[in-house]
């Protein structure tokens, strides 16, 4: 049963920057997904089409976390269905990982964007630290429920959300790290499992040498594949 929240957003909805009041008191991923659809934990809900929650097996051995949904994800309501998601699935396949058996989600559950000066195109904007912090309770609960053996962090935003502001993709990518403690947990009591950082697939799409960038992503994912053999 979800905690009491307003039936309709008022003028101050989202201004407290905290999703915690919207989390259900109990239940699995279906209950969490239903509750997230009504989240007003930060102002991003106002312009987004809908909440884009994670998808995949409830007890997936592999979990991948990106930054936020993009334009295509915002419209369809599913994570990683746009060009970056298609590239990620191809990289998973080449690394020997089954994308259909993985749980895919994002640090932030609403699409943050600015309208293009002309036309209807919506230009992606990186979420702020305040927005990531507000949305973190959803990710923490997802991690507890899925309890993956390997958590792959895609890009700097996801890495900083889980490992702190000092995280740098270039310094820590492709290296297996201990699973970080989640919200409300004491240091040293993190769940079993390992974390692996790599670049976000959208960075591969933007790279000057896309072939080399894609090969690097596959190489990083191959490290996760060896753990899950």
Secondary structure, 3 states (H helix, E strand, C coil): CECCCCCCCCCCCCCCCCCHHHCECCCCHHHHHHHHCCCCCCHHHHCCCCCCCCECCCCCCEEEEEEECCHHHHHHCCCCCCHHHHHHHHHHHHCCCCHHHEEEEEEECCCCEEECCCCCCEEECCCCHHHHHHHHHHHHHHHHHHCCCEEEEECHHHHHHHHCCCCCHHHHECCEEECCCCCCCCCCCCCCCEEEEECCHHHHHHCCCHHHHHHHHHHHHHHHHHHCC
